[in-house]
Amino acid sequence: MFVRDLTLRDYRSWPSAEFTLAPETTIFVGRNGFGKTNLLESLFYVATLRSHRVSSDAPLVRSGADVAKVSATVENDGRELTVDLAIAASGSNKAAINTRPVRRTREVLGILRTVLFAPEDLALVRGDPSERRRFVDELVAQIRPMAAGAKADYDRVLRQRSALLKTAGAAMRRGETDSVISTLDVWDSQLAEFGAQVTASRIAIVRHLAPLVTAAYGSIAPHSRPATIAYRSAAGADVDASPGGDDAVDEIRDILAARLVELRDKEIERGVSLVGPHRDDLELVLGDEPAKGFASHGESWSFALALRLASVDLLRADGVDPVIMLDDVFAELDVRRREKLAEFTEGAEQLLVTAAVADDIPTRVGGRRISIGVSDDGGPRSSLVVGDEKIVPPLEQEGEAHE
């Protein structure tokens, strides 16, 4: 799989851009703030319908514009599909596949599969549970696109139920108990149903991912403690959601429904939803200790890399070689981890790399180098291409010389 064409209009710092790419390594070089990361972010958005940097779409739209447009043509095993996205600063987004509008934007999920390595990955180990939930959800969306619908439905129900809980206490004190309870019963039923689907899909993905993470971490840090992951849910660790997760939905739904009954009084008192996949976490363990709070800086980076490397292996096992994107990540790694990452990504069909300084990239990584600059004419900063050249790694140069 590779991206052949990428076109942007009013996407962040790019008023317009057109790139023709190939199944090879392409390196985007430019100083921080020049817009090179925006290129990878736009492709990540095509793959997951979310940014890896912000939680809302508004920042993706260029200042002064109402809509950002992203078009990507993806070739996969001889089949070609073009995704067109219109990302609105406010309101609903629109999407089309091969110029045909689709009813829901999530219908584009699965056309492009990608794994993005970024400096923000350290938050997977050291950050809040929301970072790890998002990591799992991004994999679910790419491997099981239909499951994204359950996640969207769950988020909608959660917002409505949470709004009700914020007013439930006062309403019950006014004697509106029956109305509050009957409405909560309806929302609880939907929360348990959609929550079970979301949880089952997550558990299934983590079950397949876990051995790959252990192996990847062992290759990166062979002298460290073994790394393991597990999904922690209100549904319990004993739920069998393999291989696809669907067989476990009924059991998880019953568990969530029972927990909602147990916690109803506490939820009304606090005005928040206390149970569901929005409260779950992906446990990362080194040896017998949680990685968060106990892992060193080097161990944390190794664990973050292992999660991404394992994601690549998981997508490949599903039959597709994903586009691998490295967003200024070499600058964050020591020499040994740089070389390990370079070695792993050598086999990628398409590798897209950004770097503020070309010297941060291991010399073994060659390919096409596109230099990014900016134009500042008094308005919003505009990114533009200022150079495009082919880079031949030293080993290949030596081979050509011998020939």
C-alpha angles and dihedrals in degrees: 000000000000141000110246100179133021122184125180132189121185092342108154107296095355114090086180137346138168124192129181108201136185138207092275142081115297119186121199110202125190142123120277111282095026094110105254093126089053089067093057091041091056091055092045087054090053089053099044108013090237139083121246090217108042135032098221134051099230095086090056092066115086115249109270095021129100098207136030117209126207123182122182128177111206125194118201121175092332094314117115126204130172121209118201118191129186108196112197124212085219130005130024127339123229132214140188135189115212088347092305111122115233125213095231126030091223089072087082092062113114096029091097121031118191142160117213123201113198140161087254088068090088086074088066087072104026102028137082124294089257089071092055093044089053090050091055093043091053090056092046091052092053099042098034105025093174089062089065087073092059090050092051091048091048092051090050093050092045091055092050094045093047090051089052092049091054090061100030097089094054092043092053091049087057089056097259092126098130093050093049094046095048092049091047090051090058094048092044091055092051093043091053092047099048092034090056091053092049093046094047092052092048093048092049092052093047092049090057093040098049100077090043091055092050091051094045093050091049091055093048097042107020093168096049129091116281116272123224135173133201136174115245113204141159083242090069133243094267096068110115108222098161138154101006103355097233096104090061097053096093093049093046092047091055091049093049092046091052092048091051090055091048094050101037096105092047092047092051090048093051097034095227139101107253102183134051140072090298086072098045127105142202107236115220114195133185111196103316097333134082111255091225107083096004106055119091120235091263093047091049092053091046090052092048090050091047091055091053095042090050089050090057091050091048093053091046090051087055088060104263130097101219126219105258117215125191112194108199088306098135089069089061096052134077119240095267094051091044091056092045091052092045090050092050095048095048090091095053115122089218125015121184117191135182125197135169090208121031091213089068089071117084112252091239089069108087134157135098119347119203116189117214124207137166138239117212112187097161096281129081113324111266124209120218141167114260101171143016124187144149117250119203116200116236093248091056090046089055091049092051090048091054091050 
